Amino acid sequence: MEEYLIVIFRTLFLYGLIISIYRIMGKREIGELSILDLVISIMIAELAVVAIEKSEESLFRSVLPMLILMIVQIILAFWSLKSKKLRDVIDGSPTIIINKGKIDENAMKKQRYNFDDLLLQLREKNIARISDVEYAILESSGSLSVFEKTPGENEPTEITVPLIMDGNIQHENLTVISKNEVWLREELRKRGYTRIEKISFCSFENQQFYIDIKDEK
């Protein structure tokens, strides 16, 4: 009887602990978990199962690895807020699969993403024909964001293209819109922005810039 009570206590305690850990680590939908989040989630779940099964072991010894994983995740999440490069390493970066109605086969190969995957995810969004798609972006979570062509409009749909993030120029995105750093700096200078490192976020959409300055109130 005592053994069952111990198992019940450890189960309820670990249940509450895991809920607390995930609340501390921050909210994120299951479909939006990064590789880091997924790995930590699996490891915490496995550690919880072992802690319940091995009731003879110290509870603190079983909980300690979970707390270490929580601290690691929080530290990396904090650092990734400061570094776009670290975010790309941890979470990966979005990939444009369909650009202005044209499929980018090279991008698909780099992501090991095939046409079956593309058609499946389009069907899940109730899109029957690839020809109806203006842009399709494979997100770092593995989900596909789709922008359909707008019928009856002369101007094609355009997506937000980040050109500066955290004070760093996104050269690959400049290539996407067939522009270069010289063009970007000149356009910003015309608008009164001369210090790239002071810009938190700059995007280009429908021939318009959106610019946000760091810590601007």
C-alpha positions in Angstrom: 0.0 0.0 0.0 2.8 2.4 0.9 4.4 1.7 -2.5 1.3 2.7 -4.3 0.9 5.9 -2.3 4.5 6.8 -3.2 3.8 6.3 -6.9 0.6 8.4 -6.6 2.5 11.2 -4.8 5.4 11.2 -7.3 3.0 11.2 -10.2 1.0 14.2 -9.0 4.1 16.0 -7.9 5.8 15.5 -11.3 2.6 16.5 -13.1 2.5 19.8 -11.3 6.3 20.3 -11.8 6.1 19.7 -15.5 3.2 22.1 -15.9 5.2 24.7 -14.0 8.3 24.1 -16.1 6.4 24.6 -19.4 4.8 27.8 -18.0 8.2 29.1 -17.1 9.7 28.2 -20.5 6.9 30.1 -22.3 3.8 29.3 -24.3 4.1 27.8 -27.7 1.7 25.7 -29.7 2.6 22.0 -30.3 2.9 22.6 -34.1 5.2 25.5 -33.5 7.8 23.7 -31.4 11.4 24.2 -32.5 13.9 21.3 -32.7 15.3 22.5 -29.3 11.8 22.7 -27.7 10.9 19.3 -29.1 14.1 17.6 -27.8 13.7 19.1 -24.4 10.0 18.1 -24.3 10.9 14.5 -25.1 13.7 14.4 -22.6 11.6 15.9 -19.8 8.8 13.4 -20.5 11.2 10.5 -20.4 12.8 11.7 -17.2 9.3 12.0 -15.6 8.5 8.4 -16.6 11.7 7.1 -15.1 11.2 9.2 -11.9 7.7 7.6 -11.5 8.9 4.0 -12.2 12.0 4.2 -10.0 10.3 5.2 -6.8 13.2 4.0 -4.7 15.4 6.7 -6.1 15.6 10.2 -4.5 13.0 12.5 -5.9 15.4 15.4 -6.0 17.9 13.3 -8.1 15.1 12.6 -10.5 13.9 16.2 -10.7 17.4 17.8 -11.0 17.9 16.9 -14.7 14.5 18.4 -15.6 15.4 21.6 -13.9 18.8 21.7 -15.7 17.0 21.2 -19.0 14.6 24.1 -18.1 17.5 26.4 -17.3 19.3 25.5 -20.6 16.1 26.2 -22.6 15.6 29.6 -20.9 19.2 30.6 -21.4 19.2 29.7 -25.1 15.8 31.4 -25.6 17.2 34.6 -24.0 20.4 34.5 -26.1 18.4 33.8 -29.3 16.4 37.0 -28.7 19.7 38.9 -29.0 21.1 36.9 -32.0 19.5 36.2 -35.3 22.3 33.7 -36.1 21.6 31.7 -33.0 17.9 31.7 -33.8 18.7 30.3 -37.2 20.9 27.6 -35.6 18.3 26.6 -33.0 15.0 27.1 -34.8 16.1 27.2 -38.4 14.8 29.8 -40.8 11.8 30.0 -43.1 12.2 28.9 -46.7 10.3 30.2 -49.7 9.1 27.2 -51.6 6.8 29.0 -54.1 7.9 32.5 -55.1 5.5 34.6 -57.2 3.8 31.4 -58.4 7.1 29.7 -59.3 8.3 26.6 -57.4 11.8 26.8 -56.2 13.1 23.3 -56.6 16.6 24.1 -55.2 15.0 25.4 -52.0 13.0 22.1 -51.8 16.1 20.0 -52.2 17.9 21.9 -49.5 15.1 21.2 -47.1 14.7 17.6 -48.3 11.1 18.6 -49.1 9.3 16.8 -52.0 6.2 17.4 -54.1 4.2 14.9 -52.1 4.9 17.0 -49.0 4.0 20.2 -50.8 0.7 18.8 -52.3 -0.3 17.2 -48.9 0.2 20.5 -47.0 -1.7 22.4 -49.7 -4.6 20.0 -49.5 -4.7 20.4 -45.8 -5.3 24.1 -46.5 -8.0 23.3 -49.0 -5.9 24.4 -51.9 -6.3 22.0 -54.9 -4.1 23.6 -57.5 -0.5 24.9 -57.2 -1.4 27.5 -59.8 -3.6 29.2 -57.2 -0.6 29.9 -55.0 1.4 33.1 -55.1 3.7 32.3 -52.2 4.3 29.2 -50.0 6.7 29.5 -47.1 8.0 26.4 -45.3 8.3 27.7 -41.7 11.0 26.5 -39.2 8.3 24.5 -37.4 7.6 22.5 -40.6 4.2 24.1 -41.2 3.5 25.6 -44.6 2.2 29.2 -44.8 0.4 29.8 -48.1 -0.6 33.1 -49.8 -3.1 32.6 -52.6 -3.3 34.7 -55.8 -5.9 37.4 -55.6 -8.2 37.2 -58.6 -9.1 40.3 -60.5 -6.2 42.4 -59.3 -3.4 43.7 -61.5 -0.9 43.9 -58.7 0.3 40.5 -57.4 0.2 39.7 -53.8 3.5 40.5 -52.0 4.8 39.1 -48.7 6.7 40.9 -46.0 10.4 40.6 -46.7 12.6 41.3 -43.6 15.6 43.2 -44.8 17.0 44.1 -41.3 16.6 42.1 -38.1 18.3 43.1 -34.8 20.5 45.6 -36.6 21.8 43.0 -39.1 21.1 43.2 -42.9 19.5 40.0 -44.3 21.4 39.7 -47.5 19.6 36.5 -48.6 16.3 38.4 -48.5 17.8 41.2 -50.5 18.6 38.6 -53.2 15.0 37.4 -53.1 13.7 40.9 -54.1 16.7 41.4 -56.6 18.2 44.2 -54.6 21.6 44.7 -52.8 23.0 46.4 -49.7 23.9 49.6 -51.6 20.3 50.0 -52.6 19.0 49.4 -49.1 21.4 51.8 -47.4 20.5 54.5 -50.0 16.8 54.0 -49.5 17.2 54.2 -45.7 19.4 57.3 -46.0 16.6 59.0 -48.0 14.3 58.3 -45.0 16.8 59.7 -42.5 18.2 56.4 -41.2 22.0 56.2 -41.4 22.8 53.7 -38.6 21.8 50.1 -39.5 22.7 48.8 -36.0 20.0 51.0 -34.5 17.2 49.4 -36.6 15.4 46.6 -34.8 13.3 45.6 -37.8 13.0 46.7 -41.4 10.8 45.1 -44.0 9.7 45.8 -47.6 6.3 45.0 -48.9 4.3 46.4 -51.8 7.1 48.8 -52.5 6.8 50.2 -49.0 9.2 50.1 -46.0 8.3 49.4 -42.5 11.0 50.5 -40.1 11.2 50.0 -36.3 14.0 51.6 -34.2 15.5 49.7 -31.2 14.0 50.8 -27.9 12.0 53.6 -29.5 9.0 54.8 -27.5 
